[in-house]
């Protein structure tokens, strides 16, 4: 989440809706992967991001932990982040040519860049980051075309629910001091949000929404 004050410093000062035109089109990155290096602390993965990865690669979540994903604790919450290579700080999903091996299923944050999101009043808008993309003279493009997310309405509903969920869990953990309890809460979070198998014939979004009340109950979130 970004505050409006910070946005004034890092953006063009505008907020965009999904059908607005924004100057974000790189017209192809021409081999550049600058935005795929040394950003591990920025790319926190949602359950949908992980679902897309494991489905595409045909692996389990825990098979990616350590190799492509690292678990980081922030505000007592343990969440998966994109892992950077130790030697060159490149994203672990880049191949030898510097190209993304999961590009069609890349995380939402990666898909947005150089756009970002700002949350307000149970909604979010997009903003354009200035100076972070090394490519000059970005072209106009519709936000929806740049983001390129299938089932956008369902995806947005999920993102808002996940944002509220993490915000509520952060508040809940403020009052937890026992390390063992924190560990158990985080295990419940990972087991019920990231290690979930989607039944054949079911989709991610409906499964997530169906399971969400039970997950909240397990974690003590009202």
C-alpha positions in Angstrom: 0.0 0.0 0.0 1.3 3.5 -0.9 0.2 6.7 0.8 -1.0 9.7 -1.3 1.9 11.8 0.0 4.5 9.2 -1.1 2.8 9.0 -4.5 3.3 12.7 -5.1 7.0 12.0 -4.9 7.3 8.9 -7.0 4.5 9.2 -9.6 3.2 11.5 -12.2 0.6 12.7 -9.7 -2.3 11.0 -11.4 -4.4 8.0 -10.4 -5.7 5.7 -13.2 -8.7 3.3 -13.6 -8.5 0.1 -15.6 -9.9 1.7 -18.8 -7.7 4.9 -18.6 -4.8 5.6 -20.9 -1.4 5.7 -19.2 2.2 6.3 -20.6 3.5 2.9 -19.5 4.1 0.9 -22.7 7.7 -0.2 -23.2 6.9 -1.5 -26.7 8.9 -4.6 -25.8 11.8 -4.5 -23.3 14.5 -5.1 -25.9 16.3 -7.6 -23.7 16.3 -5.3 -20.7 15.6 -7.0 -17.3 16.4 -4.1 -15.0 13.1 -4.4 -13.1 13.9 -8.1 -12.5 17.0 -7.6 -10.4 17.4 -7.0 -6.6 13.7 -6.6 -6.0 13.1 -9.6 -3.7 11.9 -7.5 -0.8 9.3 -5.8 -3.0 7.6 -8.8 -4.7 5.5 -10.4 -2.1 3.4 -13.2 -3.6 -0.3 -13.6 -3.2 -2.0 -17.0 -3.2 -3.1 -16.4 -6.8 0.5 -15.7 -7.8 1.6 -18.9 -6.3 -1.3 -20.8 -7.8 -0.4 -19.5 -11.2 3.2 -20.5 -10.8 2.7 -24.1 -9.5 0.0 -24.8 -12.0 2.2 -23.6 -14.9 5.3 -25.4 -13.7 3.5 -28.6 -12.5 5.1 -28.5 -9.1 4.1 -28.1 -5.4 4.5 -24.8 -3.5 7.2 -26.3 -1.2 9.3 -27.4 -4.2 9.7 -23.7 -5.1 10.6 -22.6 -1.6 14.3 -22.1 -1.3 14.9 -22.2 -5.0 12.5 -19.6 -6.5 10.6 -18.4 -3.4 11.8 -17.3 0.0 9.7 -16.9 3.1 10.1 -13.6 4.8 8.5 -12.3 8.0 7.2 -8.8 8.1 5.0 -7.5 10.9 5.1 -11.0 12.3 3.5 -12.4 9.1 5.4 -15.0 7.2 4.8 -14.6 3.4 6.5 -15.9 0.2 8.6 -13.5 -1.8 10.3 -13.9 -5.1 13.8 -15.1 -4.5 16.8 -13.3 -6.0 20.0 -15.2 -6.9 22.7 -14.6 -4.3 25.5 -13.9 -6.8 24.0 -11.4 -9.3 20.7 -10.5 -7.5 18.7 -11.5 -10.6 15.3 -13.0 -10.1 15.6 -16.8 -9.8 13.1 -17.2 -12.7 15.4 -15.5 -15.2 17.1 -17.8 -17.7 20.7 -17.5 -18.9 19.5 -15.0 -21.6 17.9 -12.9 -18.9 14.4 -13.7 -19.9 11.5 -14.6 -17.6 10.7 -18.4 -17.7 7.2 -17.8 -16.2 6.4 -14.6 -18.1 2.8 -15.6 -19.0 2.2 -16.5 -15.3 4.4 -13.9 -13.7 3.4 -12.3 -10.3 0.8 -9.6 -10.4 3.3 -7.0 -9.2 5.7 -7.8 -12.0 2.8 -7.7 -14.5 1.9 -4.1 -13.4 5.4 -2.5 -13.6 5.9 0.5 -14.1 2.4 0.8 -12.6 1.6 0.3 -9.0 -1.6 0.2 -6.9 -2.9 2.6 -4.2 -5.7 1.4 -1.9 -8.5 3.7 -0.7 -12.1 3.2 0.4 -12.3 -0.5 -0.4 -11.0 0.0 -3.9 -7.7 0.7 -5.6 -6.4 2.8 -8.4 -3.3 2.6 -10.4 -0.4 5.0 -10.5 2.6 5.4 -12.8 6.0 5.1 -11.2 8.4 7.8 -12.5 12.1 7.1 -13.1 12.1 3.4 -12.2 12.0 2.0 -15.8 15.2 2.8 -17.6 13.5 2.8 -21.0 12.8 6.3 -22.3 9.8 7.6 -24.1 7.2 5.1 -22.9 4.1 5.0 -25.0 0.4 5.5 -24.3 -1.6 2.3 -23.6 -4.8 1.4 -21.9 -4.3 0.2 -18.4 -6.3 -3.0 -19.0 -4.2 -3.8 -22.0 -0.9 -3.3 -20.2 -2.0 -5.3 -17.1 -3.4 -8.1 -19.3 -5.2 -10.1 -16.6 -7.9 -12.6 -17.5 -11.1 -12.5 -15.5 -10.2 -9.0 -14.3 -13.3 -8.4 -12.2 -12.7 -11.7 -10.2 -9.0 -10.9 -9.9 -9.7 -7.4 -8.5 -12.2 -8.8 -6.0 -9.6 -11.3 -4.9 -6.9 -8.6 -4.6 -9.2 -6.5 -2.4 -10.2 -9.4 -0.2 -6.5 -10.4 0.2 -5.5 -6.9 1.0 -8.2 -6.6 3.7 -7.3 -10.1 5.0 -3.6 -9.2 5.5 -4.5 -5.9 7.0 -6.7 -7.7 9.6 -4.1 -10.4 10.3 -1.5 -7.7 10.8 -3.8 -6.1 13.4 -4.4 -9.5 15.0 -0.7 -10.2 15.4 0.0 -6.9 17.1 -1.4 -8.5 20.3 0.4 -11.8 20.0 3.7 -12.0 21.9 4.2 -15.7 22.2 6.6 -16.9 19.4 5.1 -20.4 19.3 1.7 -18.9 18.7 3.0 -16.7 15.9 4.7 -19.7 14.4 1.4 -21.7 14.5 -0.5 -18.8 13.0 1.9 -18.5 10.1 1.8 -22.2 9.5 -2.0 -22.0 9.3 -1.7 -19.1 6.9 0.6 -21.0 4.5 -1.2 -24.3 4.8 -4.6 -22.8 4.1 -3.7 -20.1 1.5 -0.6 -21.3 -0.3 -0.7 -25.1 0.0 -4.2 -25.4 -1.3 -5.1 -27.8 -4.1 -7.9 -26.7 -6.4 -10.4 -29.5 -7.2 -10.8 -30.5 -10.8 -13.5 -28.4 -12.4 -13.1 -25.7 -9.8 -11.3 -22.4 -10.3 -9.0 -20.5 -7.9 -11.3 -17.5 -7.2 -14.4 -19.4 -6.2 -12.3 -21.8 -4.1 -10.5 -18.9 -2.3 -13.8 -17.1 -1.6 -15.4 -20.3 -0.3 -12.5 -21.1 2.0 -11.9 -17.5 3.3 -14.4 -17.5 6.1 -13.0 -20.8 7.6 -9.4 -19.5 7.2 -10.4 -16.3 9.1 -12.0 -18.3 11.8 -8.8 -20.5 12.2 -6.7 -17.4 12.5 -9.0 -15.6 14.8 -9.8 -12.8 12.4 -13.3 -11.2 12.8 
